[in-house]
Amino acid sequence: MFGEQQRFVLLLIAPAALLMLLFQVVPIVIGANASFRDWALYNPKKTWIGFDHYAAVITDPAFLYVVLPNTFLFMVLSVAGALVTGLALALLLNRPFRGQKLVQTILLVPLMVAPVVAAIMIRWIFNDQFGIANVVLEAIGLEGQPWLVQRWSAFCIILLTDIWLWTPWFTLLLLAGLQSLPKEPFEAAAIDGTTTWRVFRYLTLPMLRPVIVVCVVIRAIDAFRTFDIVWTLTGGGPGRSTELFSLYAYVLAFLNLDLGRGSAAAIVGGLIILVLGVVMYRLVDRIAKA
């Protein structure tokens, strides 16, 4: 049935496939099974209840009017902010200058910091009693702010933390894309005396567009499931005003101890990510062919 070469290839991929089966497929199947049952740790009846948990999740006002809007707003602003900042830095680093390698190394620092560690540092910086942010404000005669106990200031701090963490990732990929572009169109534009803005708009952006779109798709899917920095900075508070989707599922499953409803929420989120991924990949294909 299989030749020697095919058997050898299957043997090579078997360990990775087994690990994926054990640590990805099996947990998904267990979670999907739990989502159809009355499965709570304090009363684990495991009675089959069908789609009741799914109906409870998609009709939950907190899910519809707080969690989903927060999640999509965070995803859009985080990806856009990191993309714009990363592209600007990539354009600067694409030109040789003295100390370029040192600057590139410094820009990589956020990638070396664990998100939880970064969130703890930011939380101390914006502490309303002794954080350095309020110390600076008071030093210049302004009143300190309760940063993490107000909805929009807390949301902005979460957003800025995420942008700071992911900007180097965009910078590296976009810089690699810039350095792979052909030189001839830019040399012709320089001979014609084209302005820098027109070169960027009509040459750099169109040729870099496939790289940008792929980066945006990957990062958008990842941003949808952000958990660590939000949990560390605010825990979804004040109240539930900064709660994102991952926190919603976590609270249901591990704080409310309702594994059935928490699993249903996770499956709903997975379906949203799946639809979002398909739409974005079709957009990538359309843009790449344009």
C-alpha atoms as one frame of an Amber mdcrd trajectory, in Angstrom:
protein
   0.000   0.000   0.000   2.788   2.413   0.947   6.256   2.425  -0.482   9.388
   2.484   1.630   9.752   6.252   1.256   6.120   6.880   2.294   6.514   4.612
   5.353   9.683   6.478   6.333   7.886   9.845   6.052   4.969   8.559   8.153
   7.429   7.294  10.746   9.035  10.735  10.947   5.772  12.609  11.453   4.248
  10.014  13.821   5.685  11.514  17.083   4.445  15.026  16.211   1.067  13.671
  15.114   0.751  11.667  18.352   1.549  14.714  20.473  -0.976  16.809  18.542
  -3.581  14.089  18.994  -2.995  13.804  22.749  -2.649  17.482  23.623  -4.920
  19.169  21.060  -7.483  16.828  19.531  -8.329  14.825  22.662  -8.855  17.923
  24.900 -11.079  19.466  22.225 -13.176  16.292  22.079 -13.448  16.148  25.877
 -14.413  19.829  25.991 -16.998  19.369  23.250 -18.493  16.446  25.161 -18.612
  18.504  28.377 -20.375  21.364  26.600 -23.440  19.157  26.050 -23.660  17.999
  29.675 -24.617  19.396  33.065 -21.022  19.161  34.238 -20.158  21.265  37.300
 -17.410  20.374  39.754 -19.661  21.000  42.765 -22.388  18.729  41.328 -20.988
  16.629  38.449 -24.155  14.924  37.234 -22.893  14.908  33.636 -26.485  14.713
  32.451 -26.935  15.217  28.706 -28.700  18.554  28.178 -28.020  19.184  24.479
 -27.517  22.782  23.385 -28.724  24.416  26.623 -25.267  25.706  27.504 -24.789
  27.162  24.027 -28.154  28.928  24.240 -27.208  30.326  27.653 -23.886  31.648
  26.327 -25.156  33.301  23.150 -28.088  34.908  24.985 -26.013  36.120  27.934
 -26.159  39.973  27.954 -22.632  40.149  29.382 -21.352  38.043  26.473 -23.251
  39.977  23.807 -22.871  43.547  25.055 -19.581  43.512  26.986 -17.336  40.580
  26.113 -17.722  40.449  22.331 -17.523  44.252  21.793 -14.466  44.428  24.074
 -12.804  41.535  22.289 -13.329  42.841  18.757 -12.416  46.407  19.744  -9.243
  45.157  21.401  -8.396  42.988  18.398  -8.815  45.805  15.866  -7.004  48.495
  17.863  -4.197  46.211  19.002  -3.451  44.899  15.514  -3.727  48.354  13.935
  -1.533  50.011  16.564   1.202  47.360  16.421   1.067  47.318  12.604   1.456
  51.081  12.198   4.204  51.306  14.829   5.990  48.235  13.496   5.850  49.502
   9.906   7.243  52.887  10.934  10.131  51.241  12.790  10.775  48.839   9.909
  11.003  51.761   7.472  13.498  53.504   9.761  15.607  50.377  10.212  15.578
  49.653   6.486  18.017  52.538   5.982  21.592  51.910   7.147  22.797  54.170
   9.946  25.359  54.107  12.698  24.330  51.888  15.600  21.642  50.112  13.578
  22.380  46.677  15.073  22.200  48.089  18.596  18.816  49.673  17.885  17.527
  46.408  16.407  18.663  44.543  19.518  16.940  47.037  21.814  13.721  46.730
  19.816  13.759  42.983  20.433  13.560  43.429  24.215   9.715  43.189  24.426
   9.864  39.838  22.626  12.136  38.533  25.375   9.749  39.528  28.173   6.979
  37.124  29.162   3.557  38.784  28.799   2.710  38.136  32.459   5.972  39.771
  33.589   5.314  42.763  31.336   1.773  43.071  32.691   3.029  43.006  36.291
   5.513  45.793  35.513   2.805  47.891  33.847   0.452  47.306  36.774   3.042
  48.662  39.195   3.772  51.631  36.927   0.085  52.627  36.874  -0.665  51.847
  40.510  -2.883  54.670  41.754  -1.064  55.038  45.109   2.650  54.722  44.364
   2.973  54.074  40.629   5.588  56.050  38.721   2.944  57.391  36.312   1.155
  59.275  39.093   4.462  60.355  40.625   5.367  62.043  37.320   1.926  63.680
  37.041   2.100  65.027  40.574   5.667  66.266  39.995   4.443  68.515  37.164
   1.462  69.762  39.155  -1.265  67.453  37.841  -3.534  65.178  39.827  -2.822
  61.442  39.904  -5.367  59.160  38.258  -6.893  55.835  39.360  -5.776  54.255
  36.093  -6.863  50.663  36.622 -10.201  51.313  38.307 -11.782  53.208  35.415
 -13.007  51.347  32.380 -11.445  53.213  29.484  -8.161  54.081  31.158  -7.748
  50.425  32.151  -8.685  49.305  28.636  -6.149  51.714  27.114  -3.405  50.441
  29.418  -4.154  46.852  28.379  -4.102  47.952  24.751  -0.797  49.831  25.051
   0.803  46.865  26.836  -0.236  44.514  24.048   0.969  46.916  21.350   4.329
  47.283  23.120   4.716  43.505  23.287   3.813  42.834  19.647   5.339  45.796
  17.814   8.797  44.100  17.546   7.149  41.077  15.919   5.616  43.263  13.216
   8.889  45.179  12.875  10.962  42.055  12.240   8.593  40.564   9.663   7.976
  43.844   7.833  11.708  44.651   7.830  12.392  41.256   6.271   9.702  42.019
   3.682  11.197  45.434   2.923  14.670  44.003   2.449  13.328  41.398   0.021
  11.745  43.990  -2.307  13.431  44.524  -5.688  15.674  47.600  -5.880  14.987
  48.582  -9.506  11.604  50.338  -9.012  13.010  52.446  -6.181  16.086  53.382
  -8.205  13.855  54.419 -11.112  11.696  56.502  -8.754  14.818  58.202  -7.356
  16.006  59.063 -10.881  12.563  60.545 -11.671  12.704  62.654  -8.499   9.604
  61.090  -6.947   8.821  62.274  -3.416   9.298  59.954  -0.445   5.556  59.852
   0.264   4.695  58.825  -3.299   7.377  56.128  -3.253   5.907  54.787  -0.022
   2.311  54.969  -1.240   2.694  53.677  -4.785   5.711  51.360  -4.506   6.439
  50.221  -0.958   2.897  49.592   0.268   1.619  47.709  -2.819   4.675  45.437
  -2.941   4.619  44.887   0.819   0.873  44.269   0.917   0.994  40.417   0.958
   3.368  40.447   3.935   1.211  42.983   5.779  -1.978  41.010   5.233  -0.451
  37.719   6.408   0.900  39.440   9.536  -2.495  40.992  10.239  -4.334  37.670
   9.836  -2.005  35.769  12.164  -1.949  38.490  14.782  -5.719  39.121  14.662
  -6.471  35.462  15.368  -3.994  35.497  18.252  -5.338  38.790  19.648  -8.858
  37.342  19.816  -7.719  34.830  22.441  -5.618  37.201  24.572  -5.801  36.218
  28.220  -2.601  36.645  30.239  -2.051  40.416  30.206  -5.744  41.195  30.837
  -5.994  38.738  33.709  -2.783  40.067  35.267  -3.571  43.777  34.824  -7.270
  44.018  35.657  -8.778  40.551  35.977 -11.479  41.819  33.626 -12.355  44.716
  35.921 -13.425  47.159  37.037 -16.533  45.034  37.290 -16.513  43.196  33.968
 -15.814  46.260  31.845 -12.481  45.037  30.378 -13.397  41.363  30.170 -12.359
  39.658  26.929 -13.567  36.368  25.529 -10.816  34.185  27.020 -11.536  35.554
  30.495 -15.242  34.929  30.022 -14.674  31.231  29.302 -12.086  30.960  32.092
 -14.388  32.478  34.712 -17.242  30.163  33.763 -15.123  27.026  33.850 -12.593
  27.611  36.641 -14.096  30.248  38.934 -17.777  29.348  38.672 -16.714  25.681
  38.369 -19.218  25.148  35.560 -17.169  23.079  33.129 -20.141  22.477  30.842
 -20.944  26.131  30.210 -17.267  27.092  30.146 -16.624  24.446  27.478 -19.609
  25.701  25.477 -18.203  29.246  25.637 -14.824  27.971  24.463 -16.433  26.117
  21.534 -18.399  29.248  20.577 -15.153  31.226  20.610 -13.439  28.579  18.522
 -16.204  28.787  15.928 -15.912  32.595  15.855 -12.143  32.335  15.330 -12.699
  29.715  12.607 -15.126  31.960  10.708 -12.869  34.959  11.208  -9.862  32.988
   9.960 -11.661  31.777   6.841 -12.847  35.297   5.994  -9.392  36.769   6.525
  -7.616  34.075   4.520 -10.010  34.637   1.628  -9.183  38.319   1.914  -5.489
  37.435   1.796  -5.986  35.358  -1.325  -7.987  38.125  -3.020  -5.417  40.778
  -2.157  -2.513  38.574  -3.237  -4.145  38.059  -6.635  -4.988  41.750  -7.065
